[in-house]
Amino acid sequence: QVQLVESGGGLVTPGGSLRLSCAASGHISSPNIMGWYRQAPGGQRELVAHIDSDGVRHVVDSVKGRFTISRDNAKNTVSLNMNSLNPEDTAVYYCNYKWTPAPGLEYWGQGTQVTVSS
């Protein structure tokens, strides 16, 4: 079992910034991928960015240049720095962990709300 605890969501005005953090605990094994997904009201959960245990990153086009993902393998944490936020970024953001040899075995955090509004 892997437990994921997110923090850092909140309310921000358009153009503002937020940093999300996720701490993983439990049976953490490499290689793995940790990432962030989001789900807007009425929408489906979608990938935002992920980073594997070797540091290889993938960021979706809609946030590229605005969001940066990083991780600390020693602390089993992954962070998402979000800049130039706009109302379309409003969603619940979920941390995700996958053990690469068995990607169907994945774990989710409880989610943290990000609201971008003036």
C-alpha positions, 0 to 999 in steps of 0.5 A: 500500500502507498499513501499520498497526502497532498497540500498547497491548494487554495484560492488565487487570482488570475495570473497568480501562482500556487505550489502543490506538494504530495508526500508518499509513504508506505511501500515505495518501490522504484522504478515509479512514476509520480504525477498530478492529475486534475478534474474540473467540475463536470469534467473527466480526470486528466493528466497534468504532469508526471515525473519518473524516478529517473527524473524524466518529466512529461507536462501536457501542452495546456500547462507547458511553460506555466507548470513545473513538476519536480520530485525529491526521491529521498523524501518521496515527495512530488511538487507542482509549481503553477504559475500564470494561473487562469480560471480554466485551471480551476479543478481538484488536483490529485497526486498519483503514484504508479509502480512502473513494472505494473502501471495498473497498480496505482494509488491516488491522493484525496485531492486538493482544490485549486480555484482561480477566480477574481 
